[in-house]
Structure formats: C-alpha cells, structure tokens
C-alpha cells in the first residue's frame, strides 16, 4: 500500500537566521511520518510540511515544530 501524502503550511512568527531555518527544516524532516519540509525562498516565515497522513497528523507535527519555535501556527486548516 502506498503513502497518503498531505501537506500544510506553517507560519513562523519569529525571524530566523538562515542557519536557524536550515536547522528547523532538518529537525522537521527527521520527525516520524514527515516526508519533506522546506522554508519558502520568497518569505522565510512560511514552511511547507508534507507528511504521511496514515502515520501522523498535522497537529502532532506542529507540536514538534513548537518545541523549536514557539511562535508557529498552521495556516489553511
């Protein structure tokens, strides 16, 4: 059976340095069920996260993001 990929957008309120952005992307990508994560090149306050919805939830992943940046919220759900 294949993956059921869903994605969501995270708005990050804090201004992150390029190094912090890379660290956050790496952290999110290392989470169970996440298949991809990337900061927007045009607006570094936005990160798209793709995940296997059979394995995890957007809310669960957001909780992990908030371990690194407290000012993070989902957009569009």
N, C-alpha and C positions, 0 to 999 in steps of 0.2 A: 504494500500500500504506500502511496506517495505522501509527501508533506502537504499540509494545508497551510499555505503561507498567507499571513495577514500582515499589515503594517500600520503604523501610526506615527504621528508627528509629535515630538516633544518640544515645547518652548522652554528654553533655559533663560531665566531672568538675569543670572549673573554674567558679567563679562569674563570670558575665559581666554587665557593666552593660547596661542597656537599649540603649545606643549600640553596645556591642560585639556584642550579639545581632543588631541590625539590620545591622551591617557583615558579620557572619558569614553571615546569610541572603543578603544581596546577593552576597557572594563565591561562595557555593554556587550560587545561581541563575545566575550568569554562567558556570558551567562547561559545557563541551560535554556534551550529552546530558541535562542536568538540565532538567526541565520545571517544577519547583516545589520550594520548600523553606520551612519555617516552624517557628519555635520554638513549643513548647506554651505557651499562655497560662496554664495551671494550674501547670506545672512547667518553668521555663526551662532545665532541664538536659537536656531532650529536644527533638530536632529531627527532623521527618519530611522525608525527601527523596524526591521522585518523579523518575524518570528513564526514558528510552527504553532498554529492555534490548537492543534491536538495535544500539544505538550505543555503549553503555558498560556498565560493571559497578559494582556497589555498592562493591566493594573499591577500585576506581580512584577513585571519588568520595570515599570515606573517606580515602584517601591525601591528597587535596587538602584536605579538612577539617582533617587533622592538620598541614597547613602553617600553619594559623592557630591551632588549639588542640591542644596535644599530648595532652591527656587526653580523647580521643574514641574511642568504640568502638561497633560495631554491636550492636544487640540483636535477637534473634529470628531470626538466620540460622544 
